[in-house]
């Protein structure tokens, strides 16, 4: 798939704005954020396909599906769904899924000689973003920590493939993840009181 440079730039920056809106709305527990994330993910699919970044395109397709699931999961009043913390055992499972997912995806990319660059980074970002997205849809407090790790890697990856708008977005995500973590932790304490 090919995109003109102008079309790619418009899609990229539109996705950046929509994704920032998504993250802010999710941090303040607004269900509408999932819709912004859905549209941004569709733009991401198109952009990454144009770069032969197949795992990143698949990840954005997953984001679109999770946008629909998050919208449904959070229901009409997302503030009613409590923020939860995962046990250390559940984190072991989540980290294991992320690590095994990374290895499996990188292996499959190599095995099937999928075009593209930086398969290892792409596999890591994809596997851990899927885990973090699931955790976010479940309102697990620690999702923000998982996002931070993946976003730091994604800054470099997106810069390497020429999507500096997405690299900037991932830098913004790191800051927003800190804000989200602090806000959700405070909200969780209020829920428990």
N, C-alpha and C positions, 0 to 999 in steps of 0.2 A: 504494500500500500504506500502511496506517495502523497505527500501534502506539500503545497507550495510553502515557501518560507513564511509568507505573510499569514496564511491560514494556520500554520503551526503556531506562530507567535500569538495570534488571537485566541486559539484554543488553549494554549498553555497559560496565558495570563488570565483568561476567564476561569480556568480550572483553579488557578492559584487563589483568586478572589473567592470563588465558591467554597474551596476547601478551608480557607481561613474562617469564613462564615460558619461552615459546618462545625469546625472545632470549637469556636466560641459558643455557638448555640448548644453543643453537647456539654461543654464545661458548665454552662448555666442551666443544664438539664431541660432544654427545649426540644421537644420532639421534632419540630420542623427542621432541625439541623440535619436529620437523616435524609430529607429531600434534597438539600443542597449537596450533600455528599454523593447522592445517587447521580445527579446531573454531572458533577465534577468527575465522577468515576467513568462515565460514558466518554467524556472528553479525553480522559487519561487512556482509555482503551485505544482510541484513534491515534493519539500521539505516540504511544509506545509501539503500536504496530508499525507506524511509519519508520521507527528506528530499529526494527527487527528485535525489539526487546520483548520477547514472547512471554516470559514469566511476569514482567511488569504489566503487560497488557492483560494477562490472565488475572493478576492480582487486582487490577482495576475492575475487571468483570466481577470478581469476588466482592469488591467494595460495593458495586452496584447491587448485587444480590443482598449483601448485608445491609445496605441502605433500606431496602424493602423490609428485611427482617427486623432491623432496628426500629423502623417506623411501627411495625406491628407489635414488636416486643415491648416497646415503651408504652404502648396503648395511648389512649386519648389524654391521659394525665400522667406524664412521665415522672412528675415530682412524687407521685404515690409509690412508685417502685423504689424500694430502699437501695442504698449503696451498700455493697457487701465487701468483705475482705476474704481473700482466698487463704486457706491454710497452707502451711509450708509443703504439705504433701501434694496439694493441688498445684502449687508452683513447680514442684519437681516434675509433675506430669506435663504442665504447660511448657516448661523449658525443654523437656525431653522431646515433646512434639515439635517444637521449634528447631531443635538441633537435628533430629532425624529428618524432618521436612527439608531442612537445608541440604543435608547430604543426599537425600533421595532426588530432590529437584536438580541439584548440580550434576549428579550422576546421569540422570535422564537427559539433561541438556547435552551432555558430552556423548552419551550413547547414541542418541538420535541425530547427532551433529547439527543441532539447531543453530541457525545463523545468529549472530549477535556477539557482543563482547561482554566480558566481566560476568560470566555465568555464576561464579561463586557469590559475588556480591548480590546479584539479582536473586539468587536462591535464598540467601540469608534474609534480605529485605522482605521477600515474598512470604517465607515461612513465618517469620516473627510478626509481620504485619497481620497475617491471618489470625494468629493467636491473639494479638492485641485487639483486633477488631471484634473477635468473639467475646473477649473479656469486657470490652466497652459495651457491647449490646446487652451483656448480663449485669452491667453497672458494677463491675469489680473495680475497686479503688486502684489496684495496682496496674491497671491497663496503661495508665499514664507513664509508668516506669518502663514498661515494655516498648511503648511508642518512642520514648526518648532514645533507647538503644538503637532501634531500627532507623530512626530519623537521622541520627548522627552518621550512620553508614550511608544513608540515602542522599545526604548532602553531597558527599564525595562522588557517589555513583552518578547522580544527575549532572553534576558538573562535567564529569568525564564524557558523558554522551551528548553534551551540548545543551542541556536543558537547565540553564542557569536560573530561570524563573522557578522551576521545581526545586532546585538547590536552595534558593532563597526561602521558598515555602517550607522546606524541611528545617531550615534554621528557625523560622518563625514557630514551627511546630514544637521545637524543643522548648522554647520559651512558654508557649501556650500549655504544654504538658505540665510544666512546673505550676502554672496558674491553676490548671485543672486539678492537679493532685492536691494542692493546698485547699482549693474550694471544696472539692469532694470530701476531703478529710474533715473539714469543719462541718459540712453538712451531715456527714455520717455521725459525728459526735453529737450534733443536735438531735438527730433521729434516735440515738440511744438514750438521750437524757429524758 
